[in-house]
């Protein structure tokens, strides 16, 4: 019985395609900023996969918290656009903080 199960699992796995995740080299430099961005749509960075290719629009189905958006705009002077990569927003946040 065990042989049958392991053969079945092995056969089934051969039919799956390899999953490749996008790079995270850039976003790894902006973890605190990404956490703040994701908080705008009430997500915890520890519960999401964010890559260098992730855009704010990827979370469009989630409703942004208006109070948090207002605070974000007051703090940084802009509101993230759905067409922006998350790392671009994070870079902009860092630059605004330095001013």
N, C-alpha and C positions, 0 to 999 in steps of 0.2 A: 504494500500500500504506500509506504513512504517513497519507494522508487517511482511509482506512478505519479505521485504528487510532485516530486522534484523534477521528473522528466517533463511534466505538464508545465511547471513554472518556467523551466529552462526554455521550452519550446515557445511559450507565450512571450517571454522576454525578448526572444530573437525577433519577434514581429514589431517591437517598439523601435521608434527612431530615437536617436541620441538627442538628449535635451542639452542645449547650450545656452547659458545665461549671458546676458550682455555684461560688458566690463563695468567695474565699480571703482576704477582707479581715481577718477575725478571726484565722484560724490563722497568718497571716503574722507576727503579733506574738509568736508562741510557738514559733518554729522549734527552739530548743534543747530545750524541753520535749517537743515532738512527737517529736523524734529519740529522746529517752529513752523515751517511751511506746512507740513503734514497735519499739524495741530489745527490749522485753519479749516480743515475738513474733518476734524475730530478723529484723526488716525494717530496711532502710536507708531513711531519709527521701528520699534522692536517687533511689530506685528506685520510689517510690509517688506516687500522686496523692492528696493530702489536701485536703479542702475544709471549709468551715464546717459542712457537713452530715455529715461523717464521724464515725462512732461507733466506740467500741472494739469493739463487737459486729460491726462490718463485717469484722473480722479474726478472728472466732470460729473459723473453719475452721483457723486456725493455732494450734498449741499454744504456750501461753505457757511460757517457761522458768521453772520453779519457783524456781531459785536467784535469778534476776533479780527475780521477784515478791517474794520474801522481802526482798531488799535494798531494793527500792522501798518496801515497807511500813515497813521500819525507818527509811528516810530521810524519808518523807512521812506516815506514820501511816495510810495507807489503801491499798486495792487498787482499781484501776479496775474499774468495772462495765460490762458489755456495753451497757447502756442509756444510758451517758453519752457526750455528744459529746466528741471529742478536745480541743476548745478548753476545755471545762468542766474536764476533768482537768488540763489545762495551767494554767488559772487557779488551781485548787486547789493545784497544786504550787508556784506562785509565792507564794501566801499562806502556805503551810506553811514555805517557806524564810525568809520575813520574820520568823516567830515565834521 
